[in-house]
Amino acid sequence: MVAPRDLFEIIPVWLIVFGISTFGFMLSFWLIYDRALRLVWLGRSTVMENISLKRVFKTLWIVLGQVTVFRGLGGPVAAISHALIFWGFIIFVFSYVFFIFIDSSGWLIVDIIHQNQYTDSRSFTQIVLGTEIVRWIHIVLDIFSIIILFVIGWAMVRRWIIKPTRLSHKVTQSSDAVWVLVLTMSLMITSLLSEATFLSLTYGNELEKLIFLETLLVSIIQLIPISELLMTYLFDIFWLAHFVLIVGFSIYLPTSKHLHLFTAPLNIFLSKEGPLGTLHTPNNLEEAERFGTGYIEDFSRKQILDGFSCTVCGRCTEVCPQNIVGRKLSPMHIVQGIKSYSSEVGKFKVSDDVESNDILNSTIEKEDIWDCLTCGACIEICPVGVDQVDTIVDIRRYLVMEQADVPENFVKPLIGLEDRGHPWQGVTENRLTWCDGLEVPSIQEKGEADVLLWVGCAGAFDKRCQQVMRSFVSVLNKAEIEFAILGNEEACTGDPARRIGNEYLYQQLAKSNIEKLNQYKFNTLLTWCPHCFNVMKNEYPHLQGNYSVKHYVEFFNDLISKRIIEPSLPLDSQVAYHDSCYLGRHNGLFEEPRSIVKSIPMLELVEFKRCKNRSFCCGAGGGQLWNDTKEKKQVSHERTKEFLETNAQTVGVSCPFCLQMLDEGISSQDDSNKKNAYDLIELLDKSTN
């Protein structure tokens, strides 16, 4: 939009621009500080690792490319619409720099040099860039003005009439969304009117080619008997209205949910790198003044920033398995609860001497914290780098270690872990019972081995999982792999304790295991359980436990590709492969298990409607395997229903937790008794001589 030289032929435009913008932008920056950055700074400081250009490029790619907006929900129309509004916003911001601030500065310089005697009718930007370039810039602005007006109209219908599930929450139906859309529409309308009146004044000169949408508006305006002076004033009024809206918008945004326009890029820059399932490890627990996260000063600054970066889009809640089956848990509301809590505490907390209420007495309910499966679906879908799981586990640590407030269903597995080194109840066998009748070497006897097989608690003590471990040994022997086990020296990796919130018990178990593992020589630590795999590969290094950890799907897939293992016996069946959260979404192992299925003759792979990084949790993560809830609808039953919809005979898994949950789900829902659950290692064993 072209800036006038003087407003109403009296006031120099540069005086208006720099006067209003100085006040407006200073107020905007102060509001951003007061309503977000000041509160973020109340959290504990953390040392950020891996500050690199990679983070910068990742942030630019996500922010400018809007790539995370296209992650599934709402369909391509919603994603494209959001992206177009954002790109239009960026283009208009650049246009304001050129056509408002540079134009105004240019006229100030020209007036100083020429003592107000300069008579060129072209704008300063036209003089500098040339009329042809300016013309094309304006055509682009016109196109985006039209697009944005149409998109906003569609967005209003979608948000308040169609109302998809994720936009039906009270927090997503706030008046903030109305005002932002209305302000954006007003910006587009005043921009077009300003352009139209300007073109009416210059019609017939070299800017005539610039006309695009304004052709219609100019034609209408020229039919109205308006004097040139009145037209000039109308142009000044529309231009001034547009400029005041820009500054007003910048003041309003920090007071609204759209504060994320300023905070989200920083949050994305600071977001976790590496495997999704890796929790941060608090050090020096013995010296900690307080365990976990319950008060504002316990939250990391990134966790508080998450709250102010949340776009309230509802994506995380819409994909949350617990929310889908009817529980109250909503990751979006937890993150918004942190924001509300921070804002409430920030009203009166001015020093470390001021005590505040804990967050569970303020904005977040304990029931929601305990329902989390730690599946990571919320993190995966979030467009602005929010990590809900780390925060939920931190609050669990506060409840468990500081308040001793643990749901009854979680108490028994924690006691079992502390007393017996495993969470299974009513078990009389030892860790070697599963391999009775098999020749399974121990590393104590051998002293060293190429592969150390980590059996895990499920493989050692659960009857169904013991069958899988026997198939595991069979395949290793067929491949002539030199391996050994720890036997009775093996204890739980500590993953259940950690995800439930007993960080102290986790570190005890982990350090004990690390001490034992360091006594022996081996090249590869091979696991079945993805939870064991994740914690030993990604979290043991925090405690100086560094090993080459592999899950069997990558280990055996590599052997198949090298023809060391050659599945040859046909299995004439269909298998729907279920992606374990901790194997797939958390660690990116999607193709390896599918390659194993495809390597087996006549075994047809069928995909769930929700698969790979969109996979639906089995319901066992986050300690929920031991949470014997009585609700009619459970996550495992929802996933089983999806399996039955595939019409496959078998659901294939690569996780003991998933095997147990889907076994139970099939037994409760399959009236035909023809469906079953198998681990891929069992199928591989059947197909291998």
N, C-alpha and C positions, 0 to 999 in steps of 0.2 A: 504494500500500500504506500502510495506516494505521500510524503509529509508536506504540509503547506509551509510556506516560508514564514508567514506571520498569521496568527489566529485573529480573525475578525479585523485584519489589516491594522492591528494595534500592537498585539503582544507577540514578541519574537517566539517562534516555536521552541527554540532551544531552551528558553527560560522555563516554559511549561514542562518540557520533557525532563530536564534535569532537576527541576524543583520537585515535581510530583514523584518521579522515580526515585530520587534520593530518599525522600521520606518513606515511600512505599516499600522499597527494597530493604531499607534498614529495618523497618518494622517487621518485614517478612523474615529476615535473617534472625532477628531477636526472637520471634515466635518459634522458629525452628529450634533455636537453642533452648528456649524456656520450656517448650512442650515435648522435646525429644532428647537432644544431646545432653542437656543438664541432667536429665533423669537416667540416661544411659550411663553417665559417669558415676552414678551412685553404686553401680555394680562393681564386682571385683575385677581387677585388671588381670589380663591374661597375656602371656607372651605368644605372639603370633608367629608361626613357623612358615617357611617357604613363601616369603614375600618376593614375588618374581614377576617378570613380564607376562608369564603364562597366566597369572591371575588377572592382570590388566586386560589381556586379550579375551580371556573367558568372560569377564564382566562386560566388555564392549560387545561381544558376540551375543550374549544373553539379553542385554539391555537394548542395544540398537537393532539386533536381529529379531527380537521378540520370540526367540526359538522355544522358550519354555511355555509360552502361551499356547503353542500348538500341541501340547501334550494331552491329546485325547478329549477331555471333557468339553461338552457344548458343541462339538462338531466343528468342521472347518469354517462355517459361516461366522460363528461367534469369535473364533480365533482371528480370522482375517479382519473382521470388523474392529476388534480391539487393536490389532496391529496398525490398521489404516488410521485410526484416531491417533495413536501414538506417533506414527510417522508424520502425520499432518501436524501434530504438536511440535515436533522437532523442526520441521520445515518452516513453520510460522515463527518459531523462536529465532531461527537464523534470519528470516525476513525482517523481524523487528530490529535485529542488530543493524542490518543494512538500511532499511527504509525509515527507521525512527531515530536510532541513536547516531548512526554515521551521518545520515542526512542532517540531523539537527546540529551535530558537531561541525559538519561542513559549512552550514549556513552561518554558524557563529564565526568561523574562521574567515569566511568570505566577507561578512559584515565588518569584521575588524580590519581586514586588509583594504577593502574598498569603501569604507565609511558609509555603508548602506547605499552605495550608488550602483551596485551590481544589478543588471536588469535581465539577465538570461532567465527565460521562463521555465527552463528545464529544472528538474530536481537535481540535487547535488549528486545523488547516486547515478542518475542518467549521465551527468557530465563525466563522472569517473569511470563507470562501467560501459557506457554506451547505451543508446536507446534499444538496440536489438536485444542485448542481453537482458536488460530490464524487462522488455516485453515478454520474453520467454519465462522469466522468473514469475511474472504476474500470471501468465497462463497456467503455470504449475500451481500457484496459490489458488487460482480460480477453480481448478479441477478438484483440489483437495477440499476447498470450501463446500462444493456441491456434494462430494462424497461424504464428508463429515456430517453435513446436514441430514442426508439420507440415513447414514449409519446411526446417528443419534436418535432419529425417529424410530428406527427399527429396534434400537436398544431399549427405548422407553416401553415399547409394546412388549418386548421380551421380558423385561424386568418386572413390570407391574401388571401385565395382563396374562401372558403365557406362564410366567413364574416357574422356571425349572426348579427342581428340588434344592439345589445348592444356593439358589437366590431367594428362597422362601423363608429364610431365617430372619428373625427380627433385626439382627445386626446388619444383614445385607439389604434390608428394606429401609434403612435410615434415610433421613432427609438429605444427608450429605450427597448421595448419588443424584438426587433431583437437582440440587443447586449446581453441581458440577456440570451436569448435562445442559441445564438452562444457561449457565454462564458460557459454556462452549458454543452453544447455538447463538447466543448473543454476539460473541466474538465474530463468528462467521457472517452473521447478518450485517453487522456494522461494517465489517471489512468490505462486503460486496456493495453496500450502499455508499461507502466512502469512495470506492473505485468508480461506481456508476456516476456519482455527481462530479468527480474529477474529470472523467472522460466526457461528460456533457459540456464541461467548461473548455476542454481542449479538442473537442470534436473537429476533425478536418485537418489537424496538424499531423506531424510525423508519428504521434502516438495512436493514430487511428487503428493501426494494425494490432494494437494491443488488445482490442476489444474481444472478449470471449463470452462469458455468461452475461456480462453487462450490456451486450447488444440489446437485449430485450428491455432491461431496466432503463438504458439510455433512451431507447425509442419511446418508452412510456413517459419518462421525465420531459422529453422534448415536446410532447403533446400538451404538457401543462404550461400555461403562460407564466413562467417564472423569470424574473429579471436576472441578469448575470450577477448582480450584487447579492441577491437572495440565494442564488445557486452557490455562490462562493461561501456564504454563511452556512448553508446546508452541508457543504463539503467539510467546512471547519467543524461543524457540530458532530457529524458522523465520525470524522477522524478523531476528534477529542474523546467522544464516547468510547470508541474502540481502544484508544490508549488508556483511558481511565479504567476500562474493564480489564486490560492486561495487568495493570498495577494492582487493581482490586483482587484479581484472581490470585496473584502472587501472595497477597495478604491472607486471603481466605484459605488457600490450600493447607498451610501449616496448622490450621484450626480444625481441619476435617480429616476423614479417613484417607484422603488423597495426599496426606503427608508422606506416604510411601514414595511419591515421585522424587522426593529428596533423599529419603533414607534407604530405599531398596537397592540402588546401585552400590552403596557402601556395604550393605548386608550381603549382596551377592559376592562382592570382592572378598569379604571375610568368611564366606561359607566354607564348609568342610571340603577338603580335597581327599582323594583316595576312597577306599571302600566305604560304602554308606553305613554299614553296620558297626563301625568303630566308635565306641564311647570314649570320652576323655577319662583319664585316670588321675584322680586326686592323689597327691603325694603327701607323705608324712602324716598319715591319719592319726598316729599316736599324739602328735603335737597340735592337732586341729582344735580350735576353740569351739567349733560347732560342725556337725556332720551334715552333709547334703545341702540342699537349697530350700530354705524356708522363708528367709527374709531378703529384703532388697539387696543388702550387701553380699549375700551368698550367691546371687545370680552373677554370671559373667556378663560383661558389657555386651557381648554378642547376643546372649539370650534375651536381654532387655531390648536390644536393637531389633530382634526378631519381632517383638510385639509392635513396634512402631513402623516396621516394614511390611507387616501383613496387609494385603490388599483387600481382605475380607471377601475374597472371591468364592469361598465355600468349597474349593476343589478338594482340600484335604479332608474335610468332613464327608464329602460325597463318596470318597474312595475308602474311608475308614471301615474295615470289616465289622467292628463292633457297633458302629453307628448304623450300618446297613441292616444288621439283624435286630435293631430296635433298642440298643442300649443308649444311655445318655451321652457317652463319650463323643466329644466333638473337638478334634485338634484345633480347629479355628477358634473355638470359644476359649480353649486353654491359652492360646497365644494372645487373644484379646484380653483374657483375664490378667495376664502378666502386664499388658499395657495399662489396663485400668488400675491395677495394684501399684504400678510404678508412678502413675499420675497422682493417685491418692496419697501415697507416701511422700511424694515430692512436694506436696502442698505445705508440709510442715517440717520435713526432715532437712535440716540445714547443717548438721554435723553428726559425727559418729556417736555423740553423747545422747542423741535423741532416739528413743526406742520406738519401734513400729510393731504393728500386729503382723503375725506371719501370714503368708499368702493363702493358707488353707482356712483362715478365719475371715478372709476378705472376699476373694473373687473366684476361687477354684475349689471344687468339691473333691473330697478324697475318693469317692466312688469312681469318678472319671479317671483319676490317676491309676487306680488299681486295675481298671478294665483294659488298659493299653496292652496290645500284643507285641509291641516293638517291631512290627512288620516293615515299617519304613515306607508304606504306601503314601503317607502324607508328605514325607520329605521328597519323594520321587516326583510327586505331582506339583509341588509348590513352585510357582514361577519366580519367587524372589529369594530363594536360599534360606528359608526358615527350617530349623532343625527341631522339630517337636519332640522327637524321641529322647534325645540327650537331656532335654529339660525335664521331661516326665520322669526319667530314671533318676535324675538329680533330686527331684521332689520326693521320690520313693526313698532315696537314701536318707533324707531328712526324717521321714516318717518312721523308717525302720531303726536307724541308728541313734537318732536324737529323741524321738518320741516313743519308741518301742510300741508303735501303733501298727500292727500287722494283721491283715485279715486271717481268720482262723485257718482257711484252706492253705495259706502259704506257710503257716507255722511248722507243720509236720515235715515238709521237704527241707526246710532250713535246719530243723533239728537233726534230720537224717544226714544232711551234708556235714554238719558239725561233728556228729557222733560217729558216723559210719563212713563218711566220704562219698556217699551217694544219696539221692533223694527218694529212692524207692522204699515203699512201706511193705512190711510183712514178708520180706525176702529172707530166706534162710540159706540160700546158696552163696558161695564165694565167687570171686571174679573169674574163676577158671571152670566153673560148672558147665558153661556153654560149650566148651570144647572137649567134653568127655568123649573118648573114643577117637579123637583126632590127634594127629601128631603136629602139635603147634609148639614150635620152639620158643623158649623164653630168652630174653636178651641177657638175663643174669647168667644163663648157662653158656651162651655164645660169646658174651663180652662185647660184641659189635655185630651190626647187621646193615645191609644196604637199606632195607626198609623196616622202620619200626611201626607196626600196626597199632593204632590207637583204637581200642575196642569201644570205649565209652560205656557209660552206665546203662543205657538202654540195651546195647548189644550184650552186656554181661548179665543183666538181671531180668529183662522182659522176655517172656516165653516166645512171643512172635518175633521179636528182634534177634533172639538167639539163633533162629533159623536163618536169618539173613547173614549173620556173622559166619555161620558154617558154609554158606554159599560163597562168602567173601574169601574164606580160606581155600575153598575148592578152586576158585578162579586163580588165585595167586599160585597155587600148586601147579595148575595146568599151564600157567605161563612160566613156570620154573623161576619164580621171583624169590630171591633170598630175603626172608623176613623173620621177624621175631616180635614178641609182645612183652609188655611190662608185667603182665599177670597181676598178682595181688598187690604189687607196688603201685599200680595205677589207681588214681582217685579222680573224682569228678574235676573237670577243668575249672569249675567255679562259675560257669556261665549262668546257670539258674539263679544262684545267689546274687550275682551281679545284676541281672535284669530285674529281679524282685526288689533289689535295693540294698542288700547287705554287702556293701563294698568291702567292709573289713573282712568278712568271711571269704569273699572271693579272693582277695589278695593273699590270705593265708593259704588257701587251696592252690592258687596259681604259683606262689613262691615255693610251696612244697613240691609241686610237680616239676617246676623248673630245676630245683635242686636235684631231684631224682634223674631227670632227663640228662642233666649235665654230667652224670656219672658214666654215661654210656656213649659209644660211638655209633652213629648211624648217619645216613645221607638224607633220607626222606622220612618225614613224619606223616604217615598216611592215615586219613580219617574216613569214617562213614558219616558221622553226624555233622551236618553243616554248622551247628552251633559250636561244637568242638573245633571245627575247622576255622570258623570266624574268629573265635576268641584266641586260639593259639597262633593263628597267622597274623592277626591284626592288633591284638591287645596284649599278648604276652611280651612282645618287644618293649612295651612301656615299662615292664618289670625286668628288663634285660634277658628275656627268654627269646632268643633269636634262632629260629629253625626254618628249614625248608619244608613248609607244610603244604600238603596237597590233599584235595578231596579226591575220592576214587573216580569221579566222573572224568576229571582231567587226566588222572593217572592211567586209567584203563583205556580211555579214548586214544591216548598217545600210543599205548601198546597195540591197539587195533590198527591204527594208521601205519605202524611199523610192521604189521602182520605177525607180531609176536603172539597175539591172541587173534584167532580166526573163527568167529561164530559161523557154524556151518549147518547145524540142525535147524530146520525151519520151524517157526512158531506161527501157525496160521491163525492170526488173531489181530485185533485192533487194540492199541494202547493209547490212552489219553494221558500225556505226560503232565504232571502237576509240578510247577516250579516252586521249590521251597524258597521262602523269603530270604533266608540267610545264605542260600547258595546262589540264587539268581539275583534278586534285586540288590541285596547287600554286597555281593561279590562278583556279579557280572558273569556267572557261569550259566549261560543259556544254551549255547550251541553244542557243548560237549555231551550233555545227556541225550540230546536229540540225535547226535551222530551215533551214539551207542545203539539207540533204538533202530536207526536206519541200517546199521551194520548187520542186524539179525535178519536172516532170510524170512520172507513172507510176513514179517511183523510190520503192520501198518501204523504209522504215527498219526494220531488225531490231536488237534489242538483244542483246548478249552476256549470259550469265548473271551475269557480273561486269562491271558498267558504272558510269559516272559516278564518284562518289567511292570506289566499291569496285572500280574497274577494275584489271585485272591488267597489270603492266608488260610491255613488249615485250622487255625484257632488255638495252636499250642504255644506260640511264642510268648516271651515276656513272663514266663512262669505259669501261664494259663493252663498248661498241661495238667497241673496239679490243683487247679481251681475248679472244683467239682460244682459248677453252677447248676441250678435247677430250672433255668429259664427254658421255655418250650422251644424257642428258636435259638440255635447255636451256630457259630461261625462254621464249624465242621460240617453241620448239616446243610448249610447254604452251599458250601463248596461241593459236597456230595451231590446235591441237586444239580449243580452245573456239570458234574461228571456224568450223571445219568442222562443228561440232555445231549451228550456227545454220541450216545448209543454205542460207545466202545465197550468191549467186554472187560477190559482191565484198566485200572488207573495205575500208572507207573509213577513211582516216587524215588527219591534218592536221599531220604531223611527218615530217621526212626520216629520222630515226632509226627511227621505227616503220615507215616504208615499206620501208626496207632490211631490217629484221629479219623482218617478216612476208612480204616477197617471198621471202626465203630459206626461211622456214618452210613456205610453200605449196609451193615447188619441191621440198622434201624430203619432204612428207607427202601431197600431193594427186596420187593416181594418175590421176585423170580428166583432169587438165590443163585443167579448165573453171573453176577458181577463180583469182581474181586480186586484186591489191592496187592500189588507186588512191588518190591524194590527192584530197580533196574539190574542190580547185581544178581538177583535171583534169575531174571530172564536171561542174562548173559551166561550164567552158569548152565542153564538148561540148553542153551544153543551151542555150547562149546564142548568139544570132545576132550 
